Amino acid sequence: MDVESDDDVIKEYSKDVNVSEYLLDRLKQLEEEYLRLKELYRKLEDEKRFVESERIRYEREVRRLRSEIERLRTPPLLVGVISDVLSDGKIVVKSTTGPKFVVHASQHISDSDLKPGVRVAMNQQTLAVVSVLPPPKDPAVYGFEVEERPKVTYEDIGGLEKQIEEVREAIELPLLKPKLFEEVGIEPPKGVLLYGPPGTGKTLLAKAVANQTNATFIRVVGSEFVQKYIGEGARLVREVFQLAKEKAPSIIFIDEIDAIAAKRTNSDTSGDREVQRTLMQLLAEMDGFDPRGDIKIIGATNRIDILDPAILRPGRFDRIIETPLPDHAGRLSIFKIHTRGLKLDSDVDLQELASMTEGASGADIKAIVTEAGMIAIREDRTRVCMKDFTRAVEKVMKKQSKPIELKGVMFV
């Protein structure tokens, strides 16, 4: 009996051990399953959030497309110009189709915006004014604004130290220190006219001003104001100054201003009369009834002798600055500027080159330096010697003084 009792105890113990192992294994499996389900739940939650965000995005896109469809289905609006504003709040509008109408305006439009000459949009059916339109501008006017500033600085201009000082006093100082003029009690100069032979640095001075100031720089060539149809040139002038007012402080640079500012004559040709009308608009914009504000004007020409006296008077161009051909010191400084990046031989004498180029302009000197570098390249050398400069001076100066023969007529 004692032996059997011991066997039963051992069997019971073995059974308990197997059950415990089984339960531990099962518990481990359940824990792993729990972790797997937990990870799956997290992924499903992420997918749910993603699907929800996509649903919201698609709903917004659907609403946007529906509003776009509704907008495209909206009938077009008529464009008109206000002729008069009546005392009872009604408006006389001239439609682009021709006739005039007395119409109502939307209550969302301020009364101060409804003025004669303002462009408005009208409902096609009721002709009521629904919005005020901005004034029209020629697309070419926006192309006159210089977006990227030139890299030219005052250090790149030689022989014009006095002219640079006068330009800075007339253009930069009023924009940078306007209160100084108020304290002194004088009005700052309104404009500067640069005149002189071709190639003496007039446009270069304007580029340096554009580089140094933070004002909006608007560049126009005088011939761009000459238009084919009557009134187009004057309108272009008016819109250029309107753009300058909107972007003030601003600087308008009119290159080759003699194209539209020549002396007025009794010519009977329609082209000359149109140019004169453009000039009169320019005179009115430069110094007319309306204040010009922070707008400075720089003009450039090499034919000051043919300009109309009205544009030369103070109030339009307060300073008339000559840019003459450089003297010996000026030519030397220009040679130094243009040879800064060249590899020069020790025999190059800039003083002698300045003496050899009597009567040369700054553009001529730049051409001489470029030609000397080309001669060195042609001979497969990396350094420029004095002989290269001598040959370049002979070539460029001879080209400048050589007479031109055209169909049997000699021009010098």
Secondary structure as GFF3:
##gff-version 3
##sequence-region A 1 412
A	DSSP	alpha_helix	2	73	.	.	.	ID=ss1
A	DSSP	beta_strand	78	85	.	.	.	ID=ss2
A	DSSP	beta_strand	91	95	.	.	.	ID=ss3
A	DSSP	beta_strand	100	103	.	.	.	ID=ss4
A	DSSP	three_ten_helix	111	113	.	.	.	ID=ss5
A	DSSP	beta_strand	119	122	.	.	.	ID=ss6
A	DSSP	beta_strand	129	132	.	.	.	ID=ss7
A	DSSP	alpha_helix	139	143	.	.	.	ID=ss8
A	DSSP	three_ten_helix	154	156	.	.	.	ID=ss9
A	DSSP	alpha_helix	161	167	.	.	.	ID=ss10
A	DSSP	pi_helix	168	172	.	.	.	ID=ss11
A	DSSP	alpha_helix	173	176	.	.	.	ID=ss12
A	DSSP	alpha_helix	178	184	.	.	.	ID=ss13
A	DSSP	beta_strand	191	195	.	.	.	ID=ss14
A	DSSP	alpha_helix	202	212	.	.	.	ID=ss15
A	DSSP	beta_strand	216	221	.	.	.	ID=ss16
A	DSSP	three_ten_helix	222	225	.	.	.	ID=ss17
A	DSSP	alpha_helix	232	246	.	.	.	ID=ss18
A	DSSP	beta_strand	250	255	.	.	.	ID=ss19
A	DSSP	three_ten_helix	257	259	.	.	.	ID=ss20
A	DSSP	alpha_helix	270	286	.	.	.	ID=ss21
A	DSSP	beta_strand	295	301	.	.	.	ID=ss22
A	DSSP	three_ten_helix	304	306	.	.	.	ID=ss23
A	DSSP	alpha_helix	309	312	.	.	.	ID=ss24
A	DSSP	beta_strand	319	322	.	.	.	ID=ss25
A	DSSP	alpha_helix	328	338	.	.	.	ID=ss26
A	DSSP	alpha_helix	350	356	.	.	.	ID=ss27
A	DSSP	alpha_helix	362	378	.	.	.	ID=ss28
A	DSSP	alpha_helix	386	401	.	.	.	ID=ss29
A	DSSP	beta_strand	404	406	.	.	.	ID=ss30
A	DSSP	beta_strand	409	411	.	.	.	ID=ss31
###
